[in-house]
Amino acid sequence: MEPITPARTYLGVFVALLILTLATFAVSFVNLGPFNAVVALAIASSKAILIVLFFMHARYSTGITRIVIVAGLVWLFILIAGTLDDYITRGWLGVPGK
């Protein structure tokens, strides 16, 4: 049985999501060079964690649900690593015929 989450918690998470959304908007006007994407992804990840933990009730879920969430994240990192592996090594071999 899940514990009953008070409405105050949901309101706090909602306010945090609004603040993070405003932070995303504010950072979009700041030139951080190559770190624009890093900061945007960090804010987006923070918002995703809040949504999964509180609105999707993963905070109070069973162990098997947490294992499925972690397995999904591991698979996402495997896919990102494979994509980056391809992207980073594209210039290592010369193009035939040039």
N, C-alpha and C positions, 0 to 999 in steps of 0.2 A: 504494500500500500504506500502510495506516494504521500509525503507530507504536504500539507496545504500551504502554498506560498502566499504570503500576504500581498495585498494590492500595492502596498508601499514599495515592495521590492520591484514589482513590475513597473511602477512609476519611476523608480530610480534608474532602472535599466533603460527605460524609454528616454529619460533625460540624458543619460550617458550616450545613447545612440544619436540623439539630436546634437549633442556637443561634438561628437566625433564626425557627424555629417558636416557641421559648420567648420570643423577643423579641416576636413577634406576640401571644402570650398575655399577656405582661406589659403591653404597651401597651394592650391592651383594657381594663385596669382603670384607666388613667390618663385623666383628662379633658383632652383637648387642644383642646377646642372644635371649630372647623371643620377643624383639622388632623388629626383622627382618621383620616379617609379617606385623606389624603395620606400619612401615615406607614404605614398598613396597605398601601396600594398600592406604596409604595417597598420595603417588606420583601418583599411578594409578587413584585414585579418582580425583586428580587435573587435570590430563590429560583428563579424561572423562568429567569433567565440562567444560573445554576449548572447547572440540570437540562439545559438545551439545550446548553450548552457541553461538559459532561463526560459525562452519561449518554446523551445523544443523539448524541454524538461530532461536534458541529458545529465544535468547535475544530480538528479535523484534517480537515475535509471539503474537497471541491474548491470551486473558485470558483463554479460554477453553483449548488451547494447554498447557498452564502452569499448569492448573488443572490436565490434563492427566499425565503430567510429574511428578507432586507431588504425584498423586495417584499411579503411578508405583513405585516410590521410597518408599512410605508407604507400599505397598504390598511386596516389596523386604525386607524391615525391618521386616515385620511380618513373612516372610518365614525364615529369618535368626534367628529371636528370637525363632521360633518353633524348628529349628534345634539345636540351642544352648541349649534350654530347654531339649531336649532329650539327648544331649551329656553330659551335666553337671550332670544330675540326674541318669545316668546309674549305678553308684556304690552305690546308696542309699539303694537299696534292696539287700539282700543276694541272692545268687544263690541257688535254691532248690537242695538238694541232696549232698551238700558239707559239 
